[in-house]
């Protein structure tokens, strides 16, 4: 079991909504809403808590050990094929193109769009073959912990086969693991899994993430709405959805 160390956490705010990562919830002044992601199960009056499950990789292990823990044919072989086939990655480049890819990916799957974390609390990896953007990954980090915030890929059309897209997705995650290990991070979080979901896509996504050889860990989301107007808006939205 990976030992969870104390972490400084990181955060970003947008329109008085703040997101805090890798830290326990606490009261925050001057905001409309505070959201916390944590590996610690605590109770704090006024905060709503939701539990999740994720897959984490111990970055203190040697890189060869991490590599050997990847599922051989499903992950390692596909990474090698993709690299031989000319897939390359870029770090913190082409934010506009990656954002567009993310939005198209989420729209095609009828998923909501989230506001991207600030550049100070995240890094971006993009995967290309020749000049074609195949996949992207945005990762939240505080220097100790890193979590996959968004993974998205393009459509398989023409020369862009489904296998090529799959290779690009694997390379993005592997490059993120190497990047965070090289910068002294201790834990890499693949971004949440739902292995028992009735949704086939979520089960497949969990299988993909767990094939990177991590171990399961519970995580927790906490939030508190301070703004009366925002609380009324959330109630109205829930009513409309009924």
Secondary structure, DSSP 8 states (H G I E B T S, - for coil): ---------EEEEETTEEEEESS-----SS-SEEEEEESS----TT-EEEEEEEEEEETTS-HHHHHHTS-IIIIIHHHHHHHHTTEEEEES--HHHHHHHHHHHHHHTT--------GGGEEEEEEEETTEEEEEEEEEE-SSEEEEEEEEE----TT--HHHHHHHHHHHHHHHHHHHHHTT--EEE-----TT-S-HHHHHHHHHHHTT--EEEEEEEEEEE--HHHHHHHHHHHHHH-
